Amino acid sequence: MSLAERFLKDFDELPEEKKKEVIDFIEFLKVKEKNELGTLMDTIIKENQQALKELSQ
């Protein structure tokens, strides 16, 4: 059984309120990942600010 199949099977067995919690958690993980990527990009830009300025000229 694949991970997706297992997830769907287990998800289907949950009561509606728990399904909402699972969906909320998935959304939380997506936002967290997006924020971590944004922070990483901010760090890269900050660390390379001088080089980026030179390239833009």
C-alpha positions in Angstrom: 0.0 0.0 0.0 1.4 3.4 -1.0 1.7 6.2 1.5 -1.2 8.1 -0.3 -3.4 5.0 -0.2 -2.7 4.5 3.5 -3.4 8.2 4.2 -6.7 8.1 2.3 -7.8 4.9 4.1 -6.9 6.3 7.5 -8.4 9.7 6.6 -11.7 8.2 5.5 -12.1 6.4 8.9 -11.8 9.6 10.9 -14.8 11.5 12.2 -15.5 14.8 10.3 -14.1 17.0 13.1 -10.8 15.1 13.0 -10.7 15.4 9.2 -10.9 19.2 9.6 -8.0 19.0 12.0 -6.0 17.0 9.5 -6.7 19.6 6.7 -5.8 22.4 9.1 -2.5 20.7 9.9 -1.7 20.2 6.2 -2.4 23.9 5.6 -0.1 24.8 8.5 2.7 22.7 7.0 2.3 24.4 3.7 2.5 27.9 5.2 5.4 26.8 7.4 7.3 25.6 4.3 6.5 28.7 2.4 7.7 30.9 5.3 10.9 28.8 5.6 11.6 29.2 1.9 11.0 33.0 2.2 13.4 33.2 5.1 16.0 31.3 3.2 15.6 33.6 0.2 15.8 36.7 2.4 19.1 35.3 3.9 20.5 34.5 0.4 19.7 38.0 -0.8 21.1 39.7 2.3 24.3 37.7 2.1 24.7 38.5 -1.6 23.4 42.0 -1.6 26.7 43.6 -2.9 27.0 41.1 -5.7 23.4 41.6 -6.7 23.9 45.4 -6.8 26.9 45.0 -9.0 25.0 42.7 -11.4 22.1 45.1 -11.6 24.3 47.9 -13.0 
